[in-house]
Amino acid sequence: MRANVWMGKQKVEVQHVPDPEILNARDAIVRITATSICGSDLHLYNGFMPGMQKGDILGHEFMGEVMEVGRGVKNLKPGDRVVVPFCISCGNCEQCQLGMFSCCENSNPTGFIPEKLMGHATCGCFGYSHLTGGFAGGQAEYVRVPFADFCPLKVDKALSDHQVLFLSDILPTAYMGAEFCEINPRKVVAVFGAGPVGQLAIASAKALGAERIIAVDRVPYRLKLAVEKAGATDVINFEEQPLQETLRDLTAGRGPDAIIECVGMEATGTGLQFAYDKLKQASKMAMDRPIAVRDAIMACRSGGTVSILGVYAGLVDKFPLGSLMNRGLTIRTGQCHVHRYMKPLLEKIMSGQLDPSFVVSHELNLDDAPKGYDMFMKKQDEVMKIILRS
């Protein structure tokens, strides 16, 4: 089969690789009908996430048709149309029983690696390095899905791929981040980063009842989309306006009641702190650039909530712990417990309350994946979300 594989920093190739096979009674083989390039994939592409090996198949957002199931899978059959969560969960361990699906204790066969870095193992993830199990991803013609009797969600064929594909990751992630903020109509919510996750976080905040939502980014077309489609009421281009001062001006001097950070380890900023972060990351003295988290903590209203959705991998410097502690802020974060949100969000899509398809800007053939990665990284042609089809 053809698959998009990682070959080194800023180098991906579509190659012919062996077809996946059933390895476990709970496995399924899925033929990919739609997959996408995620902002998190750029962390792999740019060489910032450890644990990548040449030939690793990329992609953690995908859906498709079930082709074959293991003998232990009784709830799926060939021909079923499914969306597959990016995080692999067994459904049986204590964390899964508690609904903490992205903390699954059984799905990461290389859990000893993140255990050394983070203190405990993470769950397994598709196409996201050997920190998360080294599982082949979905930017391919076929994929093996472990724990297929629990993970995939069957979806009606009447719904378009654009409507349901993002149930695999960015829509549940965005909704969880908004839910963390305990939104009510009185609260002012700011969303840092107006990429695909940020756009859907804005839409989710609006769906949860927020009447004032401030989008923060530096790319004009993203800020325009945030207002026209996602539901933002105000925008800040932090390269043109002083971020902290503008947020205070928009909130009677108090700061937003909640901030959803949708940026991650390659955050862009201004000033000496950003230059410091960039230098440390480039020299391998740090894995992450924490400028967006730092700004969110400093900007948030005292007693407010900072919801962190951006992907981070290691330790950070110049963390404003004093501001966090003395002003009574709440930090909420985590890889999304996708399984918890898939069915409720599918119902919202079917009822018309949410439609994530507005973030799709381009469709490419799988063979054009390298072009798509380059376009997405450089933000060319007003790119927002790229769908790949084989």
N, C-alpha and C positions, 0 to 999 in steps of 0.2 A: 504494500500500500504506500501511498504518498503521505508524508508528514513534514511539518515544519519543525526543524531541529536547531538547537542552540549550538553554535560552533565557536563561540568566543565573544568578546566584547564587541557589541554593535555588529554582529555577524550571525545571521540566521539563514538557513538553506532549506529548501524543500527537496527531500531525498526519498528514495525508495527504501523502505524498512520492512522488516518482517511483520506480517499480520499478527494482531494479538490473539491469544488463545485462552480458553477457560483453564484456570489454574486451581480454582477452589469451588466447592459446591455452591457457594453463595455468589459466584461471579455471573456477570452477563457481558456479552459483546454487543456494543451499540454502533450502528453506522451513523456517522455524524452528518447531519443535514444543515446545521448552522453552528458556527463558533465565532468567537470575536477576540479582538486584541484589547486587553485590559491595561489600564494605567499601571497596575502592579507588574504586568509583564515587562514594562520598560525598565523596572529595577533589575530584572534579569538581563535584559538586552544591554543595558549600560554597565553591567558588571559589578553592581553594588550588592547583590545578594550572594552570600557564600553558598557553597555546596553544589554548584552547577558543574556538569561534566559534558564534554563534547558528545554530541549525538542525542542529548536529552530532548524528548518531544515536549514542546511547549503547549500551553493553553489550558485554562481552568474554567472557562465559560463555554458550555456547549450543550447541545441537545441533539436528539436523533431518534432513530428507529431501532428497537431491539431486534437483534438478529439471532441470538442464541443465548440460552440461560443454563446455568449449572443445575444439578439435580435438586439442590436445596432451595431454589427460587420458585415459589409457587404463585406469587402475586403478579408476575410478568410473563408475557409470552411473546414469541416472535411476531413482529408487526406493530407492537405497542409503541406509541409516540411518547417520549419521555424527555424531561429536563433533569439534568444531573447536577447536584450541588457541588461546589468546588471543594468543600471540606468533606473528607471521607469519614463516616461515622458508622460504628458497628451496631448501634441501637440497643446494646445489651449491658455495657459497662455502667458503673455508677454515675459517671458524668452524663452519659446519654440518658439514663433514667431520670436525671435531674433536669434534663432539657438543655444541658451545656454541651451541645453536639460538637462544637469546634474544639472542645477539650477532650475528645474521645481518647480513652486510655489504650485502645487496642488497634488503632488503624495505622500507626506509624512504625514500620519495621526498623527505621533508623532513628528512633526516638532518643537513643543515647547521645546523638550529636547535639540536638538543641538542648538536651538536659545539661550538658556542660556549659552551654552559652547562656541559657535562660533559667536554669535551676530545675526545670521539669520538662518533660517531653511535650511537644505540640501534637496535634492530630496530623494525620496524613492529608495531603492535598494533591490534586492532579496538576502535573506539569509545573511544579514549583520547587525544584531543587531537591537535593538529597537531605536537606534539613527536614523536609516534610515527607520523606519516604521514597523519593525517586520514582514516583508513579508517572507513567507516560501520560501526557496531556491530550487534549481534544482537538488541537489544530492538526488534524489528521483525518483520514477517511474512516477509520475505526478506532475504538478504544475499549479496553477492558475495564469494567466497572466492578470493583469489589463491593461486598455487602449490598448486592443489587436487590436483595429482598427487603431492604430498608431505605436505601438512599434515593433512588430516582423517583420522580413524581410524574405520573401519567397525566397527559394534557389532551384536551379535546382537539381534534383536527380542524375544527372550525376557527380556532384562534391562530393568528399569524405567528410566524417565528419571531418577528420583531416585538410582538406583545409579550411572549412568554420566555424567550431566551434568557432574559436578564434575571429571571427567578433563580438562576444558577449562582448568582453572586451579587451584582451591584444593586439590584432593587432591594433584596432583603438587607444587605449591608447598610444602604442609605436609610431604610425605614427603621432599622434597629438604632442607628445613630440618632435619628429624630426622636424615637421613643425614649431613649436615654434622657432626653431633655425635659420630660414630663410637661409637655407643651399645653398651654391654655391660651385663650385669646389675648390675655393681658401681656404675655411674655413676648419680648423682642428676641428673635433668633438670628444669629449671624452664621453664615456658612462660608468657611475658608476653603477656597478652591472650587471653581465652577466647571470642572471636568465632568465626565459622565456621572460619577458617584455624587459629586456636589449638586449637579442638576437634579438628580433623583432625591437627594436629601432635601432640597428646597421643595420639590413636589410633595414629598412625604410630610414635611413640616406643615405645609399648607393643608394637606389632607387631614392632619391631626388637629387642626384648628388654629394654627398661628396666623395672625392677621398682619404681622410686620416681619419681613424676612429680608436680611441684608446679605447680598452676595458680594464676596471679596475675591478678586482675581486680578490678573494683569493683562489678560487677553481680551480685547474689545468684543470679538464675536461671541465669546463665551458669556460675557456679561449681558450682551444683547439677548441671547437665547434664554438666560436665566430670568429675564423680565418677561419676554414674549411668550415663552412656553412653560417654564417651570413654576413661575409664580412669585418671583422675588419682587419686593416693593421698592427696594433701594439697592444701588450698586456702588462699590468702591473699587477703583483701579489704584492699587497700592503703589504703583510706580508714578502715578500722577498726583495722588493725594496722600497726606500723612495719615497713616492707618489709625494709630491710636487716637489722635485728635479728632479725626473725622467720625470714628465710632462714638466717641463721647458727645460730639456735636449732635449726632443723630439720636442720642438716647438720653437727652437732658443731663449729660455729664456723668451718668451712672455706668455706662457700658451695657452691652447686650446681656440679657438674663441667661442666655445659653449660647454657646458657640460650638458648631459642629466642624471639626477639622478633617478635611477630605483631601489632604495633600500628600503627606508621607515623607519618606527618607530623602527625596530629591527636591525638597521644598526650595523655592526661590524667594528672595527677599531683597531688602536694601540695607545699606549702612554697614558699619564695621562688624556687627555681630554676624551678618550673613557672610561677609568676606572671610571671617574667622572660621565659620562652619564649613564653608566650601574648601578652604585650605586644608583643614583637618581631614575632611573626607577624601580629598584628592591625594593626600600624603599617606592614606591608610591608617591614620591615627584615630579615626572615628568611622563608624559604619553609616551613621545617619546625620542628616542636616535638620536640627530641631527648631529652625527659626519659626515655622508656622505654629508649633505647639507653644513655644515661648511667647509669641505674640498673642496667642489665644488666651493664655493664662493671665498675661498682663492686661488684656483688654476686657476680660469678662467682669461683669458686675460682682461685687462682693456678695458672697453667698450663692453665686451662680454655679452653672454646670458647664464643664468642658468635655465634650464628647469627641473622642479621638478615633477616627476611622482609617486614617492614613496608615500605611504599612511601615513598621519600623522593625529593625533586626537586632540592634545591639545597644551599647551604652551611649549616652549623650553628655555633652559638656554644657556648662553655664545654664543649668536648669533652675528656674526661679522658684525653688522650694519655699523660700520665705514668703513670697506672694501667695502661693498656693495655701500654705498653712495659716498664715495670719489673717487672710481674708475669707477663710471658711469655704473655699471652692471644693466642688465635687468633681473628680475625674472619673469618667466612665469610658471603657474602651474594650476592645477584644476583636478577634476574628469572629465573623458573624456566625451565629447558630442558625444556619440557613434552613435546616429542616423545620425549625420552630415557626418560620414565617412563610414558607412556600404556599401552603394551602390557604391561609387567610389572605395573602396577597393575590393569589390566583382568583379568589372570589372577588376581590376589589377590582381586578382587571376585567373579569367577566361582567361585573355590574357597571363598569364605566367610571368608577371612582378614581382609578389610576390607569394611566396609559404610558408606559415607559418608552414606547417606540419613538418618541420625539427626539431621543438622543442619537438615533442612527443617522449618520451622515454619508456613509460610503458602504458599498458592497463590492468585494473583490473575490476573484477566484483564489483558491488555496495556493496555487502556484505563484500568486503575486504577494504572498505574505511578507517577503523581505521588503518589497516596496511599501506595503502597509505599515510596517514597523518604522521605516524611515520617515514616512509621511506623518505618522502619529507623534513621533519624537520631535519633529521639527514644526508641528502644528501647521502644516501646509493645507491649502485649499479649504480652510475653515473646518478641518477635520474634528469630529467629536467622537463618534464611535464607529468602528470598522467591523462589518460582518464578513467572515470568510466562508466560502462555500466550495465544496470539492466537485 
